[in-house]
Amino acid sequence: RFFELESHKEMEAVLVQINNTGNVVADYTIYNKAVVTLRHSTSYNFTYFIYYNLIFSFIVMLIIPVISLAFLNFIIWKELKVISALKQRLGQKERSNVRATWSLIAVVVLYFVSHGLKHFVNTYQVVEGLRKCTDICFKWPEWVNQCTTYSHIFLAVGSSVNILLYCACDRRFFIVVQKTLRTWFIWPITIDSASNSGIEIPEKCRESPDDVLNSSDSTHFMPNRDSTSNLENDSDPAKTVSVIIEKRI
């Protein structure tokens, strides 16, 4: 914390042996940390506890985020239950959005798990501080220090697992991460961008238009007379492309 420690410069004489010819005296400047007088002030500690540890750290960093995340994710969960109850047939885009929503809920659950121990320690310190008022603890019990150490580990693990949850629940996010990693490292996993839509494209249809036109066997792409007449009567371009692909297959 700020304004709690200060540096003290001290001179110390040390005997140094040079080339086995004798000892000479050398002066060294040593800087030691010392607690300032303000740190021992009861009013300072109580003010710090009230304005920082209670108002900012406990209310702003704990109470408001937890209540907001719990309320908003409860609303999202209810909407997902309504969609499941209606048994609506969702398209590819809607299913992808639902998976992305579940990934957000999983991230919030992970946040509660990884930050739970930290919030427990902060709550205990706030309760003890309010109970003792001006007699604020300078040294907390040993179990509080142990919980603080483990909470740091949980925070590091939770922050690292977030990206794995996004990749597992949202395929589009995984493809973006894969493309990003390709620019940095050699990424062994390859995913065809067309497979993201859930449609398998035949090998013949994966040929480029130039390869098809330059192919010696150009008759495999030419539709017969019946299909040509059907294409002329059909004004839908999508159906025209589908008929051509079927003829190629």
Secondary structure, 3 states (H helix, E strand, C coil): CCCCEEEEEEEEEEEEECCCCCEEEEEEEEEEEEECHHHHCHHHHHHHHHHHHHHHHHHHHHHHHHHHHHHHHHHHHHHHHHHHHHCCCCCHHHHHHHHHHHHHHHHHHHHHHHHHHHHHHHHHHHHHHHHHCCCCCCCCCHHHHHHHHHHHHHHHHHHHHHHHHHHHHCHHHHHHHHHHHHHHCCCCCCCCHHHHHCCCCCCHHHCCHHHHHHCCCHHHCCCCHHHHHHHHHCCCHHHHHHHHHHHHC
